[in-house]
Structures are given as C-alpha cells and as structure tokens.
Amino acid sequence: MGQTARVSAIVWSAVVSLAAWLWLLLAQGMFWRTDVRLPPRRDPGEWPSVCVVVPARDEAAVLPESLPSLLAQDYPGRAEVFLVDDGSTDGTGELARELARRHGGLPLTVGSPGEPPAGWTGKLWAVRHGIALARARDPEYLLLTDADIAHAPDSLRRLVAAARTGGFDVVSQMARLRVESLWERLVVPAFVYFFAQLYPFRRIGRKGSRTAAAAGGCVLLRAETAERARIPDAIRHAVIDDVALARAVKRGGGHIWLGLADAVDSVRPYPRLHDLWRMVSRSAYAQLRHNPLLLLGTVAGLALVYLVPPVAVVAGLAAGSTAAVAAGGAAWLVMTGTYVPMLRYYRQPLWLAPLLPFTASLYLLMTVDSAVQHYRGRGAAWKGRTYARPESVPDEV
C-alpha cells in the first residue's frame, strides 16, 4: 500500500509539472523565443544629442575591452561619454582617461561622486552624479551602460533610431554575457532564460501590459522621461535597479522595450561557480522583496517545475510505473525544447538542454543562500559594499 501511494504521488506530481510546462509553453508570452531583437527602425531626419553614463567601481580589468568601443561609436549626432569613478581603488578613473587619450573618439569626462549617502546604492549614486553632469549638455537621450559592456560601432545609432521610430521612452538590450568556461556554459544561458520566463520580452513592449523590466547593461532612456519619473532618486535603494527603473517609467505612462542584443556584449568573466553564485545570490532574495512566503513559493515552484520531471522518470523506471515515466518524460521534453533556442542564441551545444534541471537546482540553492545572507544581516553586496535591508532605508534623502 505504501509503495503504491508513493508511486501515485510521483505520478500526480509529474502530471502537475507537465500541466505547468504546457501553460508556460503556450501562455507565458512565448518567453522561450529568442527573436525579440531591436524593433523596426529608420534614421531620423535630425539625430538627437545623447550622453552616455557609465558607473564604474574597480573596473580596470575590463575597461580596456569595453570603453574604447563606446568612444568609437559611429553616431551622426552629438554624443559624449561620462564615466563616474565610484570610489575605485584600482586606478579605474586614470585608466579611463588614458584610454581616451590613446583611442580618441567621443569626448570623455571622468567624475567622482564620493561615498553614497544613507539610502542609496553605490551604483545609483554614481548614475545620479553622471546624469547631473550630463544635464549641462541638455541631451535628449541618456544611455546608461555598465563598465563591462562592449558595444558594436553602430550600437548607439541603432538604439536611438529604434527609440525614435517606435516612440519608446526606454529601449534596453540584454547584453550577450560571456560563455567560455564550463560553469558559464551551464549557468549563464539559463540565467537569461529564467529572466525571460519571469519577464517575457513581448509583454514588456506591449502598451497596456503591466510587465516591466530592463537590462541594466544597456538602457537608452529619454532624458525628459528620466526627469519626470525622478530617476534615479525614486529608485535610489534598489539593488535590482534595471527592473526598478523600468517599473518607474511604466508607472508614469512610459513606453518601454526590452530584447536580446546582437552587438552588445559583456566582457566580464565568471570562470568559477563561486563567481556566478555571488552574481545571482547578491540580488535573488531582493527579487522576492525579502518575503519569506515568496521564498517558500519560489523554492516549491522551482522544485515542481524543474526537478520533479527527472525525478519522476528515474523513480518511475525503478518502480515500473509507465505513467510516472510518461508524465515526467513529457514534462522534461517540453522543458528541454523551450531551452534549445536560448542555447542556440548563445551558440552552445544542445546536449546542455536536458541538464536544465541540474542548473535549476543550483539557482534554487543560490536563492536560498541569498535569503540566508539577508537574515544573517549581511544584506546585498556589490563591489565591496553591503547594503542595508529595505526596512532600514529611509523614504526620503
């Protein structure tokens, strides 16, 4: 009787998992497709002015690969780069000036904002300083881009043309992350896949949709919209600043767009599992709004959707249950199929697709670890800084 009950529980769990996957496949904004690229665009009659703001803290290792690509932008209008050296100890600011002297191109201004006041994350304090410097140029657009992001020569031109043609207040591209080490191959494509599952790109760009997200490595923002939405002041304490920015713009009636990049790449390496673990765990619990119930629901959901299918197949084979093998196998097959387009986008071998349950188990553990670090009082960490819990952040600065 006990063995029969266990097999029955496995069968029903696999059936529920399969139903969840069929719903994700058909009703979650086609999140698994990777053809959401820059929308149709045409060159404007007059190119608007743009200021590029780059917050940088201890980025000397990646600047030689990223900053020259910004300075070399082939943009017909007026453009200028503002790099904000956020308390670096590795000579980031001086290296930036040296790269500008060596490579030429767009004008570069290097600023330093000092330590952030209470209630601000360091990155957003740096962004605030960069935007303040840029306002003296009265730009129509701001390009907020991270110091590890390399842009193709026509990247800025394409972003502005897309924003003008589509009437977007925000045009953001999810930079193609580096995928070279074994752990990067296992974890990085899944990171983007999970993000797209939470924030289906097609819904983000749809007027009237409540789904809002951006990718912080490449955000073209209309300057007037930034001022109207009080960016970055309104989101000053946000650890996941890109999603917070998109929500602030959309709440104010702005039109936003997010898609995958063809010519915007992150050059930051994550060679070890430890490096990737820190990247995810520093903000995973913040994504859940530091809510224990959301954490429990997320853990249960990840287990049901990603871990039950392979467990059902193995248990079904061991117990001789055709139903468990069929339901678990079908769910695993749908899961694998939805992951294939992302692996192709990242030019990775397709044999990695059936390993998605293993990668999902890593993300589950990273999320739990993020919560553990939070309740130990360590908060979210970025570049050597640890931020206070949200409940200790004042409403006004």
C-alpha positions, 0 to 999 in steps of 0.5 A: 500500500505504501509503495503504491501511494508513493508511486501515485504521488510521483505520478500526480506530481509529474502530471502537475509539472507537465500541466505547468510546462504546457501553460508556460509553453503556450501562455507565458508570452512565448518567453522561450523565443529568442527573436525579440531583437531591436524593433523596426527602425529608420534614421531620423531626419535630425539625430538627437544629442545623447550622453552616455553614463557609465558607473564604474567601481574597480573596473580596470580589468575590463575597461580596456575591452569595453570603453574604447568601443563606446568612444568609437561609436559611429553616431551622426549626432552629438554624443559624449561619454561620462564615466563616474569613478565610484570610489575605485581603488584600482586606478579605474578613473586614470585608466579611463582617461588614458584610454581616451587619450590613446583611442580618441573618439567621443569626448570623455569626462571622468567624475567622482561622486564620493561615498553614497549617502544613507539610502542609496546604492553605490551604483545609483549614486554614481548614475545620479552624479553622471546624469547631473553632469550630463544635464549641462549638455541638455541631451535628449537621450541618456544611455546608461551602460555598465563598465563591462559592456562592449558595444558594436560601432553602430550600437548607439545609432541603432538604439536611438533610431529604434527609440525614435521610430517606435516612440519608446521612452526606454529601449534596453538590450540584454547584453550577450554575457560571456560563455567560455568556461564550463560553469558559464556554459551551464549557468549563464544561458539559463540565467537569461532564460529564467529572466525571460520566463519571469519577464517575457520580452513581448509583454514588456513592449506591449502598451497596456501590459503591466510587465516591466523590466530592463537590462541594466547593461544597456538602457537608452532612456529619454532624458525628459522621461528620466526627469519626470519619473525622478530617476534615479532618486525614486529608485535610489535603494534598489539593488535590482535597479534595471527592473526598478527603473523600468517599473518607474517609467511604466508607472508614469505612462512610459513606453518601454522595450526590452530584447536580446542584443546582437552587438552588445556584449559583456566582457566580464568573466565568471570562470568559477561557480563561486563567481556566478553564485555571488552574481545571482545570490547578491540580488535573488532574495531582493527579487522576492522583496525579502518575503519569506512566503515568496521564498517558500513559493519560489523554492516549491515552484522551482522544485515542481517545475524543474526537478520533479520531471527527472525525478519522476522518470528515474523513480518511475523506471525503478518502480515500473510505473509507465505513467510516472515515466510518461508524465515526467518524460513529457514534462522534461521534453517540453522543458528541454525544447523551450531551452534549445533556442536560448542555447542556440542564441548563445551558440552552445551545444544542445546536449546542455538542454536536458541538464536544465534541471541540474542548473535549476537546482543550483539557482534554487540553492543560490536563492536560498543562500541569498535569503540566508545572507539577508537574515544573517544581516549581511544584506546585498553586496556589490563591489565591496559594499553591503547594503542595508535591508529595505526596512532600514532605508529611509523614504526620503534623502 
